[in-house]
Amino acid sequence: MNPPEILQSEPPDSDDQETTTRPLNEAEEVAARLGVKPTNSSASPRQRQRAYYWFRRLLTVAQLFDPIPIPNSFVNYQCVWWKAISGNDKTSVLQDHGLAYDLLPPVTRWAVASPLAPLYPRFHHGNVELRTKYLDTAVDQIIQTAQQQQTKKQIRLVLMGGGYDLRSLRMAQLYPDLILDLVEMDLPHVVDAKKKLFHHRLLRRRPELSTLVKSLRLLAVDLNDLQQVQAALLETVLVDDGGDWFTVFVFEAVLIYLDKGIPSQLFATISSALRNNNQLGGALCFADTLSNVEDGNEAQAKEELKQNGWDLQDWITKPGRTKHLGWALLSSETTDHEKTHQ
């Protein structure tokens, strides 16, 4: 019998792992701006590694006794547990009243139940909170920007590589009259696992979400395959139904796992697809790492996005692999790079 996949995986996107080699006040400044409790910056690398080791052991046990086989694709399995910790922490700005928790298996999920959640050291889940809070705030800012235009926009929210995250459902509940279309793209085995989690866990524990879950379009797409992405956008996601749509694309810890050169081309593919379908209202937000951008160089970030059809509106950096946080609006002019993806 092979060991559970959790044991075979590398240490996570480990948004924490670089905090010991970067200025400690960087994480504190980002946390203060976002209103999130800062991560534990005083812990030694050994303490962090030990915390991750025991957390990984917990997940190994959870997988062994989980009746639903959940692939740990690009640390998705860890992330849903980290988000459940934050969601069950009554002192966290990301408390979700057990929403993420309701995706977890019975019995073993009690390890991150509400009474225990605040006791976990703020390492990995604390850093994931930074990017989660940023994206929630960015989506809100984008929606407000869209509503300031001449006509009231219907919001289409598209998660690129959504994993097992429940952002689509959370945001739709926050903006029930604005977010009217929910789409997620991810690898086929991830989409299949998420459907099982919805059917066997989330909807049994929260049947009131049935209508919302049914409205969510889960598309099996390999983001490294740009032709597949383009086809999904043009033939399914952005089909013109006569509505006045504003489409928001969200990337969270996805670009870092794509093949070299793909992230830039993916941005160009998306902007090109919007124009080809005459949908000139669009934005993307990210908590990830952009290609061709050194550390926190905002000028390089603006250029990287501009040549792929986007105008950067906000930019901050944080420690970890997903160090770039920002959002951008669709540019008013088509670039040469976009034309190659039409």
N, C-alpha and C positions, 0 to 999 in steps of 0.2 A: 504493500500500500504506500503510495506516495504521500509525503508530508503535505499538510494543507498549504494552499497557495500562499497564505499569509506568511509562512515561514520562508518561502522561496523569494519573496519580494525584497527589493532593496529598501533601505530606509526611505521614508516618504519624501515627497516634494519638500520635505522637511524645511518648512518655512522657518523653523527655529534654528537650523544648524549653523547659520552664518552670523547669528547675533553676537557671538563671542569675538568675532574678528572685525566687526564693524562698530561704529560709534554707538554706544549704548543709548545715547539720547535720541537717536534717530527713531527707534521704535517707540520711545516715550512721546516724542513729538507727534508722530502719526496717530498714536492712541489718543492723545489729548485732542487733536483735531477732530477725530471721529467720535469722541465720547465713549471710547472703549477702555476697559481696564487694561493697563499695560501688562505685557508678558513679564515673567520673572527673569530679569536680566542679571541677577546676582548669582544664579546657579552656575556651577562649573559644567564644562562639557561632559564630564563623567556622570554628573547627576542627570543631565538631559538624556544621555545614552541609556542610563539605567531606567529612567522613566519610560522611555520608548520601548525598551526590552520587555518590561513587565506589561505594558499596554499591549504589545504585540502578542504576548503569551495569553492575555485575556481574550484577544480576538481569535487566537488559535482554538481555544476551548469553545468559543461561540460558534466558530465554523464547524467544528467537529459534531456539535449537537444541533446544528441548524438544519431543519428538514428541507429548507430551500437552498440549493447550492448557489451562492452569490460569488461571482468571479471578482477578484480584487484587481480589476483592470486599472492600472495607473493610480493606485492608492485610493480608488473610489470607496472601498470597503472601510478603510480607516476613516476617511472623511465623514462618512455618514455617522460614525460613532463620535467623532470629535464634535460634529454639529449637534448631535443629541446631547452631549455634555453641556454645550453652551445653551441649547434650547431648554434644558431642565434647570439651569442655574438662575434662580430668581433675582440674583444681583446683576445679571448680564443684560445689556441692552438688546441682545439677540434672543432673549427668552421667547420661545415659540409655543409654550404651554404643552410640550410633549409631542409636537408634530413630527419632528425627525425621529424621536424616540419610538414612535409608533411604526416605524419601518423595521425595527430591530426584532430579533428572535425572542420568544418567550423565555422566561427564567433567567438566561444570562444577561438580558438587558437591564436587570435590576442593579447590575454593577455601576450603571450610570444613571440611576433613578434620581429624582429630584433631591432627596436628602443628601445624597453622596456627591452630586455634580459639583457643588462649590468647593469640595475638598481636593479636587484634582489640581496639581500644580499647573500654573498657566504657562505651559510650554507650547506644544503643537496646537492644541485647540485654541489657545489664546491668540496665536498668530493667525490661525485661520479666521478667527473673529475679525481681525483687521480687514482682510480682503472681503469678507462677507458683508461687513458693515459698509465698506466703501462702495461696493457694487449696489447695495440697496439704496444708498444715498444718491449714487450716480443715476440709477434708473428713475428715481424721483425727480431729480433735476432735469433729466431729459424729457420726462413727461410734462413737466411744467413748461419747458421750452417749446415743446410741440403745441401745447394748448394756447400759447401766445401768438400763434400764427393766425392768419385771417379766418380760417375755418377750423372748427373743432375736429381734432384728429382722433381716429380710432387707433388704439395702440396694439401692435402685434409684437409679442415678446418671443424672441428666438434664442434659446440656449444652445450654444455650440459646444458639444461635449458636456452635456448636462449631468452625466453620471447618475448617481442616486439622490442628487440634491432635489429639494422640494421648493426651490425658489419660484418656479412658475406658479405653483399653487398659492404660495404666500403672497406674491405680488398681485395675483388676480383677486385675492380676498381683500387686499388693501385698496385696490382701484377697480371695483366691480363694474363701474360704469364707463371705464376708459380702456382697460386691457381686455380686449374682446377676442383675441386670437392667441393661442399658446402653442408653441412649436419647440421641439427639442430634437437635436441630431446627435447621434452617438453610434458607436460600433454595434453591430447586430447582437452580440452576446450581452452587451450592457442593456440595450433596449429590451431584450427578451427578459432579462433578470428584473428590470424595473417593472415591467408589466406584471410579473409574478408577485413582486412585493406589493404592488397596488392591490391586486386581486386577493391575495391570501392574507395580507396584514393590514395595510392602511384602510381599506374600505370595510373590513370587518370591524376594525376598531373605531373608524370614523365614517359610518355610512352616509352621513350628511354631505360628504365630499364627492359622492358618486357622479353628480352632474358635471362638476368641475373636472374631475379626472377623465370623464368620457370626452370632454371637449379638447383635452390635451392631445396634440398630434405628435406621436413619437416616431421619428424617422430613422431607420437603420442606414447610416451613412458613415463611410470612412473619410474623415476630414483630410487625410493625406491624398485622397483621390479627388483632385480638383474637378475633373469632368463629372464625377458623381455628385459632388457638392453643387456644381452649377446646374445640373439637371434637376436636382431636388429643389433648388431655389426657383428656377424658371417654370418648372412644370407642376410644382406642388405648393411651395411656401408663398410665392409672390404672385400667384394667379390673380389677374384683375377681375374682381367681382363687382366693380362699380363703387366700392367703398373708398373713403378718403383715409387711407392707411398711413401710419407712421411706424416704421419697423425698427425695433431696438434689438441689436445682436449683443449677446453677453458671452464673454470668455472668462472663465475662472480656472486657472491652473491647467490649461489645455495646450497652449502654444508651446510650452516647454517640452512637451512629449511628441510634437510633430517632427517630421523629417526636415532636414536642413533646407532652407529656402522656401518651405511651404507656407509658414505664417504670413510672409509678405504677399505671396501670390493669393493666399486665401482672402486677405483684406481686399485686394484688387478684384477678385472674383465676385465678392459680395457687392462692392460698389457698382461694378459693371452690371450685375444682375438687376439691381434696383433701377438703374437707368434704362436697361433694355425693356423692363416691364413698365416704364413710365411712372415709377414710384420714386419721386425725388425727395421724399421725406424719410430720412433714415439716420440712425446713429449706432455707434458701437461703444461698448464700455468693457474694460478689461482689468483683471487683477492677475497679471501674468508677467511674462518677460518678452519684450519686443525684440525682433531681429534687428541687427545693425545699429543697436543703441548701447553705448557704453555706460554702465552703471546708471546714474540718474540724469544723463545729459538730455535736457528738455529740447534743445535745438535739434539734436539728432532724432528725437522722437517725433517732433513736428515734421521733419523732412521725410522720415520713414512713412508716416501716415499720409502726408500730402501727396507723395508720388503714387500712393495706392488709392487715392480718391477721398481722403478724409481730412477734416480740419480739426486739429486737437483743441479741446476746450478746457481741459483740466489735467493736471499732472502732479503726482507726488510719488515718492519712492519709500520703500520699507525694506528691512532686512529679509533675507531668505531668497529662495529661488524664484518665487513669484514676486519680484521686487518692483514692478512697474504697475502703478494704479492710474487709470485715466479714462477719459471718454472723449469721443470725437463725433462731429456731425458730417454728413455727406457733403463733399465739396460741391460748389456750384459749377465747376468746370471739369470736364473729362480729361484725365491725364493720359500720356502716351502708354504708361504701364497698364492702365485699365484697358486700353484698346486692344492690347495683346490677349486679353482674357474674354473678349466679346465673342 
